[in-house]
Amino acid sequence: MSINEIRDDFPFFKDNKLIYLDSGATAQKPQVVLDVMHDYYTKYCANIHRAAHGLGNHATKEYEDARQKVADFLNAKKKDEIVFTSGATSSINLVAYGFVKDNFEHVIISGLEHHSNIIPWQITEKALHVIDSKEDLSVDLEHFKSLLKKYPKSFVTLTQTSNAFGITLPIKEMTELAHQYGCKVLVDAAQSAVHTKVDVQDLDADFLVISAHKLYGPTGIGALYIKKDLHELCKAFQGGGGAIKEVTYKNTLFMPIPYMYEAGTQHIAGAIGFAKALEYIDTIGFDFIQKHEKELIDYAYENLLHVKDVITYGDTLNATGNISFNIQGIHHQDLGILLDKQKVQVRVGHHCVQPTMQSLGVEGTVRISFGVYNTVKDVAVFFAALKRSIEMIKA
Ligand SMILES: Cc1ncc(COP(=O)(O)O)c(C=O)c1O
């Protein structure tokens, strides 16, 4: 398989000359994903788990097969460990209300978390403890251990890969440590799962969240993995159709997980597209993805070293999926505008990690993030455009 063949799978790259380096925000979608969603809407559009008719059965089968596909992708033991949600944000909020709210006082997070993994703990009024980051932005494991000693049996919730700096945390080691202190662990794999094989059993995650749109799938759908042993402890979060066994005016008997957490009509086409996107990733394979993306990171790193007055953050050379930087004396927003004028799409700003930016003493950065369809030429065009932008600003 070549990168050109991969690019041909994505209609986005057929009709425009844009250089897309913002896959960390959302990835482009291959035609196969669009096709299966179109098929659902045009050939067997029906609600799931409700109908006695054939169309409904067809839609239900595709939806449940999609759940199985997500389970296989994450190496979950059982498909009922997978709940469809609208994305990583809603998954974390679900865990906050359905599990953490009544069972934990203390929540431990890393210093690299997305706002989605900070705000739910504030809304549910948990005592939040932030693990120190080292100078290279790696997590300070000694500080983590000291927090675990001080707050055993707390809830630990960690991003696997930082969306802003591409830093990957040693999740397996951290999960093992957290379990030694009686904690439960949520892994936010929203950024990592598209770049590296995520295996819930290997990581021994209690909860794990992903968003389809960052995995070449549709927006508005994601998955929450909940380890089977914890299902009994999880409480209903939102009530509605499809989530129940029986309702009286006095009481409701809920279905087991995952159905208890899938009240209301679900994003059926989304689930089907999501599964297709995961299949698409499987056909490329993580060996290929990692090798190719490492080339992109290496090339970007080399180029970055030659940019005058560049400021990088953390271990850029070993970054996963994205690199963040600033240019001394130039506002990142100005660079974003000038790059856009040259048809180069990057993300500038705080990347939804304001507390991390505050600890670095910056307002934001320029971030380039990669999908498997990006080429070394994309990166070269980006650096040429960056050079021109800097010259224009400094002129
Ligand atoms: C690490 C991380 N966690 C959570 C999220 C939230 O994902 P979503 O917006 O799909 O809910 C993102 C999105 O950028 C992310 O990068």
The ligand as a Tripos MOL2 file, in Angstrom:
@<TRIPOS>MOLECULE
LIG
   16    16     1     0     0
SMALL
NO_CHARGES

@<TRIPOS>ATOM
      1 C1         -7.1210   14.1210   24.3400 C.3       1 LIG1
      2 C2         -8.5240   14.5070   23.9980 C.ar      1 LIG1
      3 N1         -9.5150   14.1860   24.8410 N.ar      1 LIG1
      4 C3        -10.7900   14.4870   24.5820 C.ar      1 LIG1
      5 C4        -11.1400   15.1630   23.4440 C.ar      1 LIG1
      6 C5        -12.5620   15.4680   23.1800 C.3       1 LIG1
      7 O1        -13.0070   14.7580   22.0720 O.3       1 LIG1
      8 P1        -14.4270   15.0580   21.4090 P.3       1 LIG1
      9 O2        -14.4240   16.5180   21.0600 O.co2     1 LIG1
     10 O3        -14.4670   14.1750   20.2230 O.co2     1 LIG1
     11 O4        -15.4510   14.7240   22.4280 O.co2     1 LIG1
     12 C6        -10.1450   15.5430   22.5430 C.ar      1 LIG1
     13 C7        -10.4770   16.3150   21.3360 C.2       1 LIG1
     14 O5         -9.6590   17.0220   20.7800 O.2       1 LIG1
     15 C8         -8.8150   15.1940   22.8290 C.ar      1 LIG1
     16 O6         -7.8300   15.5250   21.9810 O.3       1 LIG1
@<TRIPOS>BOND
     1     1     2 1
     2     2     3 ar
     3     2    15 ar
     4     3     4 ar
     5     4     5 ar
     6     5     6 1
     7     5    12 ar
     8     6     7 1
     9     7     8 1
    10     8     9 2
    11     8    10 1
    12     8    11 1
    13    12    13 1
    14    12    15 ar
    15    13    14 2
    16    15    16 1
@<TRIPOS>SUBSTRUCTURE
     1 LIG1         1 GROUP 0 **** ****
